[in-house]
């Protein structure tokens, strides 16, 4: 884009690949959320925290993914054109990915990693002993 080397055909191809990747990610997140709502384990607790305590970044990530999918689909189908859309995608997609990673690292409740940082948490140690994790 910077050197004006992107043809309309190349833009359509790249946008289609981007849209396919975003669709896969959104479907994976949808199925994962459904699975977490059906379980009664650490994953379900993490999902509950994600959708309540950390709801704003959770929904922002999902909105960014959906908007990126719509824009990239529009480019792939020839309904939208222009480097501005690719510029928006180059900002929105990494922000959504960073939010997703941040949510993961904040909310993961690892119970199988002995010696991890959470063992210093007295409540977790008590829970681990009560449930047989320790």
MDAnalysis code that builds the backbone (N, CA, C; Angstrom):
import MDAnalysis as mda
import numpy as np

u = mda.Universe.empty(402, n_residues=134, atom_resindex=np.repeat(np.arange(134), 3), trajectory=True)
u.add_TopologyAttr("name", ["N", "CA", "C"] * 134)
u.add_TopologyAttr("resid", np.arange(1, 135))
u.add_TopologyAttr("resname", ["UNK", "UNK", "UNK", "UNK", "UNK", "UNK", "UNK", "UNK", "UNK", "UNK", "UNK", "UNK", "UNK", "UNK", "UNK", "UNK", "UNK", "UNK", "UNK", "UNK", "UNK", "UNK", "UNK", "UNK", "UNK", "UNK", "UNK", "UNK", "UNK", "UNK", "UNK", "UNK", "UNK", "UNK", "UNK", "UNK", "UNK", "UNK", "UNK", "UNK", "UNK", "UNK", "UNK", "UNK", "UNK", "UNK", "UNK", "UNK", "UNK", "UNK", "UNK", "UNK", "UNK", "UNK", "UNK", "UNK", "UNK", "UNK", "UNK", "UNK", "UNK", "UNK", "UNK", "UNK", "UNK", "UNK", "UNK", "UNK", "UNK", "UNK", "UNK", "UNK", "UNK", "UNK", "UNK", "UNK", "UNK", "UNK", "UNK", "UNK", "UNK", "UNK", "UNK", "UNK", "UNK", "UNK", "UNK", "UNK", "UNK", "UNK", "UNK", "UNK", "UNK", "UNK", "UNK", "UNK", "UNK", "UNK", "UNK", "UNK", "UNK", "UNK", "UNK", "UNK", "UNK", "UNK", "UNK", "UNK", "UNK", "UNK", "UNK", "UNK", "UNK", "UNK", "UNK", "UNK", "UNK", "UNK", "UNK", "UNK", "UNK", "UNK", "UNK", "UNK", "UNK", "UNK", "UNK", "UNK", "UNK", "UNK", "UNK", "UNK", "UNK", "UNK"])
u.atoms.positions = np.array([
    [0.824, -1.197, 0.000],
    [0.000, 0.000, 0.000],
    [0.865, 1.257, 0.000],
    [1.962, 1.214, 0.741],
    [2.817, 2.398, 0.824],
    [3.453, 2.739, -0.514],
    [3.713, 1.734, -1.324],
    [4.377, 1.950, -2.608],
    [3.401, 1.862, -3.776],
    [2.120, 1.870, -3.472],
    [1.062, 1.826, -4.488],
    [1.190, 0.602, -5.386],
    [1.550, -0.537, -4.776],
    [1.736, -1.773, -5.537],
    [0.554, -2.732, -5.385],
    [-0.417, -2.363, -4.585],
    [-1.535, -3.282, -4.371],
    [-2.579, -3.094, -5.474],
    [-2.796, -4.152, -6.202],
    [-3.820, -4.124, -7.230],
    [-5.172, -4.465, -6.603],
    [-6.213, -4.227, -7.335],
    [-7.559, -4.541, -6.844],
    [-7.691, -6.048, -6.608],
    [-7.113, -6.864, -7.487],
    [-7.179, -8.317, -7.344],
    [-6.444, -8.784, -6.087],
    [-5.273, -8.209, -5.841],
    [-4.507, -8.569, -4.652],
    [-5.251, -8.145, -3.390],
    [-5.843, -6.961, -3.408],
    [-6.607, -6.482, -2.257],
    [-7.795, -7.404, -1.974],
    [-8.458, -7.842, -3.025],
    [-9.597, -8.749, -2.865],
    [-9.145, -10.079, -2.282],
    [-8.054, -10.612, -2.787],
    [-7.529, -11.879, -2.282],
    [-7.132, -11.768, -0.810],
    [-6.358, -10.738, -0.481],
    [-5.915, -10.559, 0.905],
    [-7.096, -10.337, 1.850],
    [-8.056, -9.547, 1.415],
    [-9.236, -9.294, 2.247],
    [-10.030, -10.576, 2.466],
    [-10.104, -11.424, 1.454],
    [-10.796, -12.706, 1.601],
    [-10.105, -13.606, 2.607],
    [-8.781, -13.626, 2.572],
    [-8.015, -14.427, 3.531],
    [-8.211, -13.886, 4.942],
    [-8.171, -12.563, 5.077],
    [-8.388, -11.939, 6.381],
    [-9.789, -12.262, 6.895],
    [-10.794, -12.135, 6.039],
    [-12.179, -12.415, 6.442],
    [-12.338, -13.871, 6.871],
    [-11.710, -14.788, 6.142],
    [-11.798, -16.208, 6.504],
    [-11.164, -16.461, 7.874],
    [-10.010, -15.856, 8.128],
    [-9.350, -16.012, 9.419],
    [-10.178, -15.436, 10.551],
    [-10.763, -14.270, 10.323],
    [-11.612, -13.651, 11.348],
    [-12.861, -14.482, 11.603],
    [-13.445, -15.038, 10.549],
    [-14.617, -15.887, 10.726],
    [-14.271, -17.119, 11.560],
    [-13.135, -17.729, 11.279],
    [-12.699, -18.885, 12.070],
    [-12.519, -18.506, 13.544],
    [-11.892, -17.365, 13.786],
    [-11.679, -16.935, 15.173],
    [-13.007, -16.656, 15.878],
    [-13.921, -15.994, 15.200],
    [-15.215, -15.691, 15.818],
    [-16.002, -16.960, 16.108],
    [-15.975, -17.909, 15.182],
    [-16.671, -19.178, 15.420],
    [-16.044, -19.937, 16.585],
    [-14.717, -19.932, 16.650],
    [-14.035, -20.604, 17.764],
    [-14.410, -19.961, 19.083],
    [-14.456, -18.642, 19.139],
    [-14.837, -17.950, 20.375],
    [-16.292, -18.238, 20.740],
    [-17.159, -18.311, 19.742],
    [-18.564, -18.615, 19.995],
    [-18.739, -20.015, 20.567],
    [-18.101, -21.003, 19.953],
    [-18.196, -22.376, 20.451],
    [-17.530, -22.529, 21.821],
    [-16.432, -21.812, 22.019],
    [-15.752, -21.866, 23.309],
    [-16.639, -21.274, 24.403],
    [-17.266, -20.135, 24.134],
    [-18.156, -19.514, 25.116],
    [-19.319, -20.449, 25.438],
    [-19.878, -21.071, 24.413],
    [-20.978, -22.017, 24.642],
    [-20.523, -23.180, 25.513],
    [-19.345, -23.705, 25.233],
    [-18.811, -24.821, 26.004],
    [-18.554, -24.418, 27.459],
    [-18.032, -23.212, 27.657],
    [-17.738, -22.752, 29.014],
    [-19.016, -22.545, 29.829],
    [-20.090, -22.153, 29.180],
    [-21.359, -21.947, 29.889],
    [-21.977, -23.265, 30.319],
    [-21.611, -24.347, 29.660],
    [-22.166, -25.663, 29.978],
    [-21.390, -26.388, 31.069],
    [-20.179, -25.938, 31.386],
    [-19.312, -26.630, 32.336],
    [-19.387, -26.015, 33.721],
    [-18.900, -26.762, 34.701],
    [-18.803, -26.274, 36.072],
    [-17.376, -26.435, 36.567],
    [-16.415, -25.902, 35.813],
    [-15.017, -26.040, 36.192],
    [-14.338, -24.681, 36.166],
    [-13.014, -24.690, 36.203],
    [-12.261, -23.446, 36.228],
    [-12.538, -22.601, 34.989],
    [-12.718, -23.251, 33.857],
    [-13.009, -22.527, 32.622],
    [-14.310, -21.762, 32.702],
    [-15.307, -22.363, 33.329],
    [-16.595, -21.694, 33.487],
    [-16.453, -20.472, 34.386],
    [-15.640, -20.594, 35.424],
    [-15.416, -19.456, 36.320],
    [-14.704, -18.342, 35.557],
    [-13.701, -18.685, 34.780],
    [-12.993, -17.690, 33.984],
    [-13.932, -17.006, 33.000],
    [-14.780, -17.785, 32.348],
    [-15.722, -17.208, 31.385],
    [-16.702, -16.273, 32.086],
    [-17.170, -16.663, 33.260],
    [-18.084, -15.806, 34.021],
    [-17.400, -14.485, 34.381],
    [-16.157, -14.563, 34.852],
    [-15.408, -13.346, 35.188],
    [-15.200, -12.479, 33.945],
    [-14.939, -13.135, 32.827],
    [-14.698, -12.424, 31.574],
    [-15.930, -11.639, 31.138],
    [-17.102, -12.218, 31.321],
    [-18.329, -11.580, 30.844],
    [-18.982, -10.672, 31.885],
    [-18.431, -10.634, 33.085],
    [-18.996, -9.746, 34.111],
    [-17.965, -8.700, 34.525],
    [-16.951, -9.115, 35.250],
    [-15.944, -8.182, 35.751],
    [-15.183, -7.496, 34.620],
    [-14.835, -8.266, 33.587],
    [-14.067, -7.737, 32.455],
    [-14.929, -7.647, 31.199],
    [-16.173, -7.268, 31.369],
    [-17.108, -7.254, 30.243],
    [-16.738, -6.224, 29.177],
    [-16.234, -5.055, 29.578],
    [-15.921, -4.028, 28.588],
    [-14.831, -4.466, 27.616],
    [-13.690, -4.954, 28.096],
    [-12.696, -5.421, 27.109],
    [-13.174, -6.647, 26.336],
    [-13.973, -7.510, 26.986],
    [-14.517, -8.690, 26.311],
    [-15.387, -8.267, 25.127],
    [-16.303, -7.339, 25.361],
    [-17.193, -6.907, 24.276],
    [-16.464, -6.041, 23.258],
    [-15.510, -5.247, 23.708],
    [-14.729, -4.453, 22.759],
    [-13.987, -5.360, 21.796],
    [-13.368, -6.420, 22.320],
    [-12.678, -7.367, 21.449],
    [-13.650, -7.981, 20.444],
    [-14.814, -8.412, 20.908],
    [-15.789, -9.035, 20.016],
    [-16.315, -8.060, 18.972],
    [-16.546, -6.817, 19.364],
    [-17.020, -5.802, 18.418],
    [-15.936, -5.502, 17.379],
    [-14.688, -5.415, 17.824],
    [-13.589, -5.186, 16.876],
    [-13.469, -6.339, 15.881],
    [-13.607, -7.574, 16.366],
    [-13.541, -8.724, 15.463],
    [-14.686, -8.691, 14.455],
    [-15.894, -8.431, 14.919],
    [-17.045, -8.405, 14.023],
    [-16.924, -7.269, 13.005],
    [-16.539, -6.092, 13.467],
    [-16.374, -4.959, 12.551],
    [-15.278, -5.236, 11.529],
    [-14.189, -5.832, 11.985],
    [-13.101, -6.188, 11.067],
    [-13.569, -7.210, 10.042],
    [-14.365, -8.176, 10.488],
    [-14.899, -9.172, 9.559],
    [-15.803, -8.515, 8.516],
    [-16.662, -7.617, 8.956],
    [-17.568, -6.937, 8.020],
    [-16.768, -6.117, 7.008],
    [-15.781, -5.368, 7.488],
    [-14.970, -4.557, 6.574],
    [-14.170, -5.419, 5.600],
    [-13.542, -6.472, 6.106],
    [-12.746, -7.317, 5.212],
    [-13.639, -8.074, 4.230],
    [-14.822, -8.468, 4.665],
    [-15.769, -9.117, 3.744],
    [-16.207, -8.145, 2.662],
    [-16.447, -6.904, 3.044],
    [-16.812, -5.878, 2.065],
    [-15.710, -5.670, 1.041],
    [-14.466, -5.682, 1.498],
    [-13.341, -5.571, 0.561],
    [-13.258, -6.793, -0.345],
    [-13.430, -7.974, 0.247],
    [-13.320, -9.216, -0.526],
    [-14.411, -9.315, -1.585],
    [-15.590, -8.816, -1.268],
    [-16.709, -8.887, -2.209],
    [-16.748, -7.707, -3.174],
    [-15.820, -6.769, -3.010],
    [-15.776, -5.619, -3.910],
    [-16.761, -4.538, -3.561],
    [-17.396, -4.620, -2.394],
    [-18.348, -3.600, -1.984],
    [-17.650, -2.372, -1.414],
    [-16.455, -2.559, -0.878],
    [-15.648, -1.472, -0.332],
    [-14.309, -1.463, -1.048],
    [-13.710, -0.307, -1.136],
    [-12.373, -0.198, -1.722],
    [-11.573, 0.814, -0.919],
    [-10.287, 0.791, -1.142],
    [-9.447, 1.833, -0.579],
    [-8.491, 1.365, 0.481],
    [-7.342, 2.015, 0.511],
    [-6.323, 1.685, 1.500],
    [-6.724, 2.094, 2.915],
    [-7.681, 2.994, 3.048],
    [-8.127, 3.417, 4.379],
    [-8.723, 2.232, 5.134],
    [-9.456, 1.384, 4.439],
    [-10.063, 0.207, 5.082],
    [-8.964, -0.741, 5.556],
    [-7.943, -0.963, 4.726],
    [-6.828, -1.811, 5.142],
    [-6.092, -1.179, 6.329],
    [-6.001, 0.136, 6.335],
    [-5.385, 0.825, 7.463],
    [-6.165, 0.607, 8.751],
    [-7.484, 0.703, 8.659],
    [-8.334, 0.433, 9.831],
    [-8.162, -1.011, 10.309],
    [-8.148, -1.927, 9.351],
    [-7.975, -3.338, 9.713],
    [-6.632, -3.572, 10.377],
    [-5.605, -2.873, 9.910],
    [-4.267, -3.070, 10.483],
    [-4.168, -2.540, 11.905],
    [-5.123, -1.756, 12.324],
    [-5.176, -1.282, 13.713],
    [-6.146, -2.136, 14.532],
    [-7.323, -2.374, 13.982],
    [-8.382, -3.055, 14.741],
    [-8.052, -4.514, 15.055],
    [-7.493, -5.227, 14.101],
    [-7.218, -6.654, 14.312],
    [-6.142, -6.874, 15.382],
    [-5.016, -6.153, 15.339],
    [-4.043, -6.339, 16.427],
    [-4.584, -5.920, 17.798],
    [-5.385, -4.863, 17.848],
    [-5.965, -4.452, 19.130],
    [-6.871, -5.558, 19.670],
    [-7.686, -6.153, 18.797],
    [-8.551, -7.262, 19.225],
    [-7.713, -8.443, 19.706],
    [-6.616, -8.728, 19.015],
    [-5.749, -9.843, 19.415],
    [-5.082, -9.568, 20.759],
    [-4.632, -8.343, 20.965],
    [-4.005, -7.985, 22.241],
    [-5.022, -8.076, 23.375],
    [-6.231, -7.605, 23.137],
    [-7.279, -7.717, 24.161],
    [-7.572, -9.181, 24.485],
    [-7.625, -10.017, 23.462],
    [-7.872, -11.436, 23.684],
    [-6.768, -12.086, 24.506],
    [-5.518, -11.777, 24.198],
    [-4.398, -12.323, 24.969],
    [-4.419, -11.789, 26.398],
    [-4.714, -10.504, 26.550],
    [-4.762, -9.917, 27.892],
    [-5.857, -10.581, 28.722],
    [-7.022, -10.786, 28.128],
    [-8.105, -11.462, 28.848],
    [-7.694, -12.868, 29.247],
    [-7.008, -13.552, 28.356],
    [-6.567, -14.906, 28.675],
    [-5.622, -14.898, 29.872],
    [-4.611, -14.037, 29.826],
    [-3.611, -14.047, 30.888],
    [-4.158, -13.526, 32.215],
    [-5.161, -12.665, 32.161],
    [-5.767, -12.162, 33.393],
    [-6.707, -13.199, 33.989],
    [-7.413, -13.931, 33.140],
    [-8.515, -14.762, 33.616],
    [-8.237, -16.247, 33.711],
    [-7.146, -16.721, 33.150],
    [-6.894, -18.149, 33.217],
    [-6.711, -18.539, 34.681],
    [-7.334, -19.627, 35.061],
    [-7.221, -20.119, 36.428],
    [-6.504, -21.457, 36.350],
    [-5.175, -21.415, 36.346],
    [-4.419, -22.657, 36.195],
    [-4.387, -23.434, 37.509],
    [-4.830, -24.658, 37.466],
    [-4.848, -25.468, 38.679],
    [-3.903, -26.656, 38.567],
    [-3.195, -26.744, 37.472],
    [-2.319, -27.892, 37.270],
    [-0.850, -27.498, 37.190],
    [-0.538, -26.269, 37.559],
    [0.834, -25.788, 37.478],
    [1.401, -25.627, 38.884],
    [2.012, -26.648, 39.435],
    [2.544, -26.520, 40.790],
    [3.621, -25.447, 40.868],
    [3.571, -24.700, 41.942],
    [4.581, -23.677, 42.163],
    [4.318, -22.386, 41.432],
    [3.203, -22.271, 40.754],
    [2.902, -21.041, 40.030],
    [2.587, -19.914, 41.016],
    [2.478, -18.692, 40.496],
    [2.339, -17.520, 41.357],
    [1.124, -17.577, 42.271],
    [0.062, -18.251, 41.851],
    [-1.171, -18.234, 42.641],
    [-1.062, -19.055, 43.916],
    [-0.020, -19.865, 44.055],
    [0.121, -20.636, 45.290],
    [0.363, -19.713, 46.471],
    [0.826, -18.491, 46.217],
    [1.012, -17.525, 47.294],
    [-0.307, -16.961, 47.799],
    [-1.362, -17.190, 47.089],
    [-2.690, -16.715, 47.472],
    [-3.279, -17.702, 48.475],
    [-3.464, -17.264, 49.719],
    [-3.923, -18.159, 50.795],
    [-5.287, -18.771, 50.476],
    [-6.174, -17.995, 49.867],
    [-7.499, -18.532, 49.520],
    [-7.383, -19.651, 48.503],
    [-6.497, -19.474, 47.526],
    [-6.345, -20.524, 46.524],
    [-5.717, -21.771, 47.127],
    [-4.738, -21.568, 48.001],
    [-4.095, -22.717, 48.643],
    [-5.139, -23.511, 49.424],
    [-5.988, -22.803, 50.162],
    [-7.045, -23.473, 50.937],
    [-8.002, -24.209, 49.995],
    [-8.380, -23.559, 48.899],
    [-9.271, -24.194, 47.911],
    [-8.608, -25.432, 47.315],
    [-7.332, -25.325, 46.988],
    [-6.617, -26.462, 46.396],
    [-6.567, -27.638, 47.364],
    [-6.359, -27.353, 48.616],
    [-6.313, -28.441, 49.614],
    [-7.694, -29.063, 49.796],
    [-8.719, -28.232, 49.823],
    [-10.082, -28.733, 50.002],
    [-10.552, -29.596, 48.848],
    [-10.122, -29.260, 47.632],
    [-10.601, -29.970, 46.442],
    [-9.660, -31.055, 45.974],
    [-8.526, -31.209, 46.642],
    [-7.582, -32.265, 46.264],
    [-6.603, -31.867, 45.179],
    [-6.542, -30.575, 44.844],
    [-5.607, -30.129, 43.818],
    [-4.179, -30.070, 44.352],
    [-4.039, -29.843, 45.650],
    [-2.702, -29.731, 46.247],
    [-2.245, -31.086, 46.750],
])
